[in-house]
Amino acid sequence: MQDYHIYTLLIITFGAFIVPIFAPFFRLPGAVAEMLYGMIIGKSLLNIIDLSHNAKWLNFMADFGFIILMFLAGLEINFGDLKKKGLKALSLPIFSFLISVVLSVIIINTLKMNTALVFIVMATGIGLLIPVLKDLDLEKKEFGSMLFILGLTAELLTLLLFTFFEVYHLHGFSIRILQMPLMILISIIFLKVLYLISWWFPDKVIHFIHPKDSKEIGIRMSFILMFSLITIALIFHIEFIIGALIAGMVISATFKEKGTLEEKMNGIGYGFFIPIFFINIGINFDLNSILEEKTFYIFIKLMIIAFFIKFISSLPLLFKGIKFRNILATSFMLAAPLTLLVAIGMIELKLGLITLQTNNAIIFLAIITGVVYPVLFKILYKEQDELSE
């Protein structure tokens, strides 16, 4: 490895270390702080990272972090929570999501914007929502629980729709569109076989997931599971990043007890590789491009449209007795998907669906909404009585 590779790795790992220490002082989400650090050392400001020598291996490590991020995004979806709530409790979140889909399609097409941007303006994630609810001590209260299910349902359905869209983009309306359901079915069968093996030989399996295992066999097994399901996706000609997402979702849906696997993958992912992904985004992000009239115009349009869609799709909460002020606060929180926004933008860029200019606008949108919207939610939200049935 060349000397400049070591220097670059030192600068990046140093950033991955100090960012989570200082980010809370500035009330910045971790991912936003990591992208900002990348912008400082990258082409936007100091330009101390020589991309001509480092681009290939740095992109490889960032892509690996992206794979783990998408895998964990699927793994963290708690299908058990959705099942416990039942169809009745999910009817409003699903109705709200359908409103956002219809509005997104109508507005994007009316304004003659890129169709791929439908998923940008409708995207909803819970990455920022969970810590904000914990900060306000709302996660166990009725409003917080309802908001979490609203965000979780929208995130899951957004990811599923986007996955089908990706397959349609690659293969069109053909028999190949059935490849994804078939891939999911084969993955579930594969995991069910593993589940039966663990049931038949529990004394052997416990060795692989023991928390004090010095060989960390559990981490190795986690990577085997992840790459096995991604390989199945590749066999069915599904984008490997989408394959990682589906792999996480399938494992989450198949295994009720996934704590050890999730804990180990979180440790290695968020401990090293995922920060490299976000820092690399910042390094390659050109802040000067936002100053260009066209890029800034795209950013403003996306921000206004996304908030408007979240606001209109949140209005059905009035039937639950939610105050208008809290609905407005909810709209801001749901319009800050952060990591999901960055992930969808990166995938669309890799697929050639959007330009680098548009992706820069999306990254800037993720940064601004990730910093400002949680603050607005905390300012607007007011405690209220129990909700209506």
C-alpha positions as CSV (number, residue, x, y, z in Angstrom):
1,M,0.0,0.0,0.0
2,Q,1.4,3.4,-1.0
3,D,2.2,6.0,1.7
4,Y,-0.5,8.4,0.6
5,H,-3.1,5.6,1.1
6,I,-2.0,5.3,4.8
7,Y,-2.2,9.1,5.2
8,T,-5.7,9.2,3.7
9,L,-6.8,6.3,5.9
10,L,-5.4,8.0,9.0
11,I,-7.3,11.2,8.2
12,I,-10.6,9.3,7.5
13,T,-10.4,7.1,10.6
14,F,-9.4,10.1,12.7
15,G,-12.6,11.8,11.5
16,A,-14.7,8.6,12.2
17,F,-13.3,8.8,15.7
18,I,-13.8,12.5,16.6
19,V,-17.0,13.1,14.7
20,P,-19.3,11.2,17.2
21,I,-17.5,12.9,20.1
22,F,-18.2,16.5,18.9
23,A,-21.4,16.0,16.9
24,P,-23.7,16.0,20.0
25,F,-22.2,19.4,21.0
26,F,-23.5,20.9,17.8
27,R,-26.7,18.7,17.9
28,L,-25.8,17.1,14.6
29,P,-26.9,13.6,13.5
30,G,-23.9,11.3,13.1
31,A,-24.3,10.9,9.3
32,V,-24.6,14.6,8.7
33,A,-21.5,15.3,10.8
34,E,-19.6,12.7,8.9
35,M,-20.6,14.2,5.5
36,L,-19.6,17.6,6.8
37,Y,-16.2,16.3,7.9
38,G,-15.8,14.8,4.4
39,M,-16.6,18.2,2.9
40,I,-14.0,19.9,5.1
41,I,-11.2,17.5,4.0
42,G,-12.5,17.1,0.5
43,K,-12.8,19.2,-2.7
44,S,-15.3,21.6,-1.1
45,L,-12.8,23.2,1.3
46,L,-9.3,21.9,2.3
47,N,-8.9,19.4,-0.6
48,I,-6.3,17.4,1.3
49,I,-7.5,14.1,-0.1
50,D,-5.9,13.2,-3.4
51,L,-8.7,11.4,-5.2
52,S,-6.5,10.7,-8.3
53,H,-4.5,8.2,-6.1
54,N,-7.1,7.2,-3.6
55,A,-10.4,7.0,-5.5
56,K,-10.4,3.3,-6.4
57,W,-9.7,1.8,-2.9
58,L,-11.6,4.5,-1.1
59,N,-14.7,3.9,-3.2
60,F,-14.4,0.2,-2.6
61,M,-14.4,0.7,1.2
62,A,-17.2,3.2,0.9
63,D,-19.3,0.8,-1.2
64,F,-18.6,-1.9,1.3
65,G,-20.0,0.4,4.0
66,F,-23.0,1.2,1.8
67,I,-23.7,-2.6,1.5
68,I,-23.6,-3.0,5.3
69,L,-25.8,0.2,5.7
70,M,-28.4,-1.2,3.4
71,F,-28.2,-4.6,5.0
72,L,-28.8,-3.1,8.4
73,A,-31.6,-0.9,7.1
74,G,-33.4,-4.1,6.2
75,L,-32.4,-5.9,9.3
76,E,-33.6,-3.1,11.6
77,I,-37.1,-3.3,10.3
78,N,-39.1,-4.9,13.1
79,F,-41.8,-7.0,11.4
80,G,-42.8,-8.2,14.8
81,D,-43.9,-4.7,15.9
82,L,-45.9,-4.3,12.7
83,K,-47.6,-7.7,13.2
84,K,-48.5,-6.9,16.8
85,K,-50.2,-3.7,15.8
86,G,-52.5,-5.6,13.5
87,L,-54.1,-4.4,10.2
88,K,-56.4,-2.0,12.0
89,A,-53.5,0.0,13.5
90,L,-51.7,0.0,10.2
91,S,-54.6,1.2,8.2
92,L,-53.9,4.9,8.8
93,P,-50.1,4.6,8.2
94,I,-50.8,2.7,4.9
95,F,-53.4,5.3,3.9
96,S,-51.0,8.1,4.7
97,F,-48.3,6.4,2.6
98,L,-50.6,5.9,-0.4
99,I,-51.4,9.7,-0.3
100,S,-47.7,10.5,-0.4
101,V,-47.2,8.1,-3.4
102,V,-50.1,9.6,-5.4
103,L,-49.0,13.2,-4.6
104,S,-45.4,12.4,-5.5
105,V,-46.3,11.0,-8.8
106,I,-48.7,13.8,-9.7
107,I,-46.4,16.6,-8.6
108,I,-43.2,15.2,-10.2
109,N,-45.0,14.5,-13.5
110,T,-46.9,17.8,-13.5
111,L,-43.6,19.7,-13.0
112,K,-42.0,17.5,-15.7
113,M,-39.2,16.5,-13.4
114,N,-37.2,13.2,-13.5
115,T,-39.5,10.3,-12.6
116,A,-36.8,8.8,-10.3
117,L,-37.2,11.8,-8.0
118,V,-40.6,10.5,-7.0
119,F,-38.8,8.3,-4.4
120,I,-36.8,11.3,-3.2
121,V,-39.8,13.4,-2.3
122,M,-41.8,10.5,-0.8
123,A,-38.9,9.0,1.1
124,T,-39.5,8.5,4.9
125,G,-37.0,7.1,7.3
126,I,-36.8,6.5,11.0
127,G,-33.0,6.9,11.4
128,L,-33.5,10.4,12.9
129,L,-36.9,9.8,14.3
130,I,-35.9,7.3,17.0
131,P,-33.3,9.5,18.7
132,V,-35.6,12.5,18.6
133,L,-38.4,10.6,20.2
134,K,-36.0,9.4,22.9
135,D,-34.8,13.0,23.5
136,L,-38.4,14.1,24.2
137,D,-39.2,10.9,26.2
138,L,-41.9,10.1,23.6
139,E,-40.9,6.6,22.5
140,K,-43.2,4.8,25.0
141,K,-46.0,7.3,24.8
142,E,-49.0,6.9,22.5
143,F,-48.1,9.8,20.2
144,G,-44.5,8.6,19.9
145,S,-45.5,5.0,19.2
146,M,-48.0,6.1,16.5
147,L,-45.4,8.3,14.9
148,F,-42.8,5.5,15.0
149,I,-45.3,3.1,13.3
150,L,-46.1,5.8,10.7
151,G,-42.5,6.2,9.9
152,L,-41.6,2.5,10.0
153,T,-44.5,1.6,7.7
154,A,-43.6,4.3,5.2
155,E,-39.9,3.4,5.2
156,L,-40.7,-0.3,4.6
157,L,-43.2,0.4,1.8
158,T,-40.9,3.0,0.2
159,L,-38.0,0.4,0.1
160,L,-40.2,-2.3,-1.4
161,L,-41.6,0.1,-4.1
162,F,-38.1,1.4,-4.9
163,T,-36.8,-2.2,-5.2
164,F,-39.6,-3.1,-7.7
165,F,-38.9,0.2,-9.5
166,E,-35.2,-0.8,-9.8
167,V,-36.0,-4.2,-11.2
168,Y,-38.5,-2.5,-13.7
169,H,-35.8,-0.1,-14.8
170,L,-33.4,-2.9,-15.5
171,H,-35.8,-5.4,-17.1
172,G,-39.1,-3.6,-17.8
173,F,-42.5,-5.3,-17.5
174,S,-41.3,-8.8,-18.4
175,I,-41.2,-12.2,-16.7
176,R,-37.9,-10.9,-15.1
177,I,-39.9,-8.7,-12.7
178,L,-40.9,-11.9,-11.0
179,Q,-37.2,-12.5,-10.2
180,M,-37.4,-10.5,-7.0
181,P,-40.3,-12.4,-5.4
182,L,-38.5,-15.6,-6.5
183,M,-35.2,-14.4,-5.0
184,I,-37.0,-13.6,-1.7
185,L,-38.7,-17.0,-1.7
186,I,-35.4,-18.8,-2.2
187,S,-33.8,-16.7,0.5
188,I,-36.5,-17.5,3.0
189,I,-36.2,-21.2,2.2
190,F,-32.4,-20.9,2.7
191,L,-32.9,-19.2,6.0
192,K,-35.6,-21.6,7.2
193,V,-33.1,-24.5,6.6
194,L,-30.5,-22.7,8.7
195,Y,-33.2,-22.1,11.3
196,L,-34.0,-25.9,11.4
197,I,-30.4,-26.7,11.7
198,S,-30.0,-24.4,14.7
199,W,-33.1,-26.0,16.2
200,W,-31.7,-29.5,15.7
201,F,-28.2,-28.7,16.9
202,P,-28.6,-25.9,19.5
203,D,-25.4,-26.8,21.3
204,K,-23.4,-26.3,18.1
205,V,-25.0,-23.1,17.1
206,I,-24.6,-21.4,20.5
207,H,-20.8,-21.6,19.9
208,F,-21.2,-19.4,16.8
209,I,-23.2,-16.7,18.6
210,H,-21.6,-16.8,22.0
211,P,-20.8,-13.2,23.1
212,K,-17.4,-14.1,24.5
213,D,-16.2,-16.1,21.5
214,S,-12.6,-15.1,21.1
215,K,-12.6,-16.0,17.4
216,E,-15.7,-13.8,16.7
217,I,-17.3,-16.6,14.7
218,G,-20.6,-14.7,15.0
219,I,-19.3,-11.8,13.0
220,R,-17.9,-14.2,10.3
221,M,-21.3,-16.0,10.3
222,S,-23.1,-12.7,9.9
223,F,-21.0,-11.8,6.9
224,I,-21.6,-15.3,5.4
225,L,-25.3,-14.8,5.8
226,M,-25.3,-11.3,4.2
227,F,-23.1,-12.2,1.3
228,S,-25.0,-15.5,0.7
229,L,-28.2,-13.6,0.2
230,I,-26.6,-10.9,-1.8
231,T,-25.1,-13.6,-4.1
232,I,-28.7,-15.1,-4.5
233,A,-29.8,-11.5,-5.5
234,L,-26.9,-11.3,-8.1
235,I,-27.9,-14.7,-9.6
236,F,-31.3,-13.1,-10.2
237,H,-29.7,-10.0,-11.8
238,I,-30.7,-7.7,-8.9
239,E,-28.5,-4.8,-8.0
240,F,-26.2,-5.9,-5.2
241,I,-27.1,-2.9,-3.0
242,I,-30.8,-3.7,-3.3
243,G,-29.8,-7.4,-2.7
244,A,-28.2,-6.3,0.6
245,L,-31.4,-4.5,1.6
246,I,-33.6,-7.5,0.8
247,A,-31.2,-9.8,2.6
248,G,-31.6,-7.7,5.8
249,M,-35.4,-7.6,5.4
250,V,-35.6,-11.4,4.8
251,I,-33.4,-12.2,7.8
252,S,-35.5,-9.8,10.0
253,A,-38.7,-11.4,8.8
254,T,-37.4,-15.0,9.2
255,F,-35.6,-14.9,12.6
256,K,-37.4,-13.6,15.7
257,E,-34.2,-13.5,17.7
258,K,-31.7,-11.6,15.6
259,G,-30.1,-9.6,18.4
260,T,-26.6,-11.1,18.3
261,L,-26.3,-10.9,14.6
262,E,-27.6,-7.3,14.5
263,E,-25.4,-6.3,17.4
264,K,-22.2,-7.6,15.7
265,M,-23.0,-6.2,12.3
266,N,-23.9,-2.8,13.9
267,G,-20.5,-2.8,15.7
268,I,-18.4,-3.4,12.6
269,G,-20.7,-1.4,10.3
270,Y,-21.3,1.8,12.3
271,G,-17.9,1.4,14.0
272,F,-15.9,1.7,10.8
273,F,-17.2,1.1,7.3
274,I,-20.5,3.1,7.4
275,P,-18.7,6.3,8.6
276,I,-16.3,5.8,5.6
277,F,-19.3,5.7,3.3
278,F,-20.6,9.1,4.6
279,I,-17.2,10.7,4.8
280,N,-16.5,9.7,1.2
281,I,-19.8,11.3,0.1
282,G,-18.6,14.5,1.7
283,I,-15.1,14.2,0.1
284,N,-16.7,13.9,-3.3
285,F,-19.4,16.5,-2.7
286,D,-18.7,19.8,-4.4
287,L,-20.2,22.6,-2.3
288,N,-19.6,25.0,-5.1
289,S,-22.1,23.1,-7.3
290,I,-24.9,24.1,-4.9
291,L,-24.1,27.7,-5.7
292,E,-24.9,27.0,-9.3
293,E,-28.4,28.3,-10.1
294,K,-29.7,25.0,-11.6
295,T,-28.5,22.8,-8.7
296,F,-29.8,25.2,-6.1
297,Y,-33.1,25.4,-7.9
298,I,-33.4,21.5,-7.8
299,F,-32.6,21.5,-4.1
300,I,-35.3,24.2,-3.3
301,K,-37.9,22.4,-5.4
302,L,-37.2,19.0,-3.8
303,M,-37.3,20.5,-0.3
304,I,-40.6,22.3,-0.8
305,I,-42.2,19.3,-2.6
306,A,-41.1,16.8,0.0
307,F,-42.4,18.9,2.9
308,F,-45.7,19.6,1.2
309,I,-46.2,15.9,0.5
310,K,-45.4,14.9,4.1
311,F,-47.7,17.6,5.4
312,I,-50.7,16.6,3.3
313,S,-50.2,12.9,3.9
314,S,-50.0,13.6,7.7
315,L,-53.4,15.4,7.7
316,P,-55.4,12.1,8.3
317,L,-53.9,12.2,11.8
318,L,-56.6,14.8,12.6
319,F,-59.0,11.8,12.8
320,K,-56.8,10.5,15.7
321,G,-57.2,13.7,17.6
322,I,-53.7,15.0,16.9
323,K,-53.5,18.8,17.2
324,F,-52.7,20.7,14.0
325,R,-49.5,22.1,15.6
326,N,-48.3,18.5,16.2
327,I,-49.2,17.4,12.7
328,L,-47.1,20.3,11.4
329,A,-44.2,19.0,13.6
330,T,-44.8,15.5,12.4
331,S,-44.5,16.7,8.8
332,F,-41.0,18.1,9.5
333,M,-39.9,15.0,11.2
334,L,-41.1,12.7,8.4
335,A,-39.5,15.0,5.8
336,A,-36.0,14.2,7.2
337,P,-35.2,10.7,6.0
338,L,-31.4,11.4,6.0
339,T,-29.7,8.1,5.4
340,L,-32.5,6.7,3.3
341,L,-32.4,9.9,1.1
342,V,-28.7,9.5,0.6
343,A,-29.0,5.8,-0.1
344,I,-31.8,6.2,-2.7
345,G,-29.9,9.1,-4.4
346,M,-26.6,7.0,-4.5
347,I,-28.4,4.0,-6.0
348,E,-30.2,6.1,-8.6
349,L,-26.9,7.7,-9.5
350,K,-25.2,4.3,-9.9
351,L,-28.1,3.2,-12.1
352,G,-27.8,6.3,-14.3
353,L,-31.2,7.5,-13.4
354,I,-30.1,10.9,-12.1
355,T,-27.1,13.2,-12.8
356,L,-24.3,14.0,-10.4
357,Q,-25.7,17.5,-10.2
358,T,-29.1,16.2,-9.0
359,N,-27.4,13.9,-6.6
360,N,-25.5,16.8,-5.1
361,A,-28.8,18.6,-4.6
362,I,-30.1,15.4,-2.9
363,I,-27.1,15.2,-0.5
364,F,-27.5,18.9,0.4
365,L,-31.2,18.3,1.0
366,A,-30.3,15.4,3.4
367,I,-27.8,17.6,5.3
368,I,-30.1,20.6,5.6
369,T,-33.3,18.7,6.6
370,G,-31.3,16.4,8.9
371,V,-30.0,19.4,10.8
372,V,-33.0,21.8,10.8
373,Y,-36.1,19.6,10.8
374,P,-35.5,17.7,14.1
375,V,-35.0,21.1,15.7
376,L,-38.3,22.4,14.3
377,F,-40.1,19.3,15.5
378,K,-38.8,19.9,19.0
379,I,-39.9,23.5,18.9
380,L,-43.4,22.8,17.5
381,Y,-44.3,19.7,19.4
382,K,-46.6,20.2,22.4
383,E,-47.8,17.5,24.8
384,Q,-51.4,16.6,24.3
385,D,-54.1,14.2,25.8
386,E,-54.6,10.6,24.8
387,L,-55.3,10.0,21.1
388,S,-58.6,8.9,19.7
389,E,-59.2,5.3,18.7
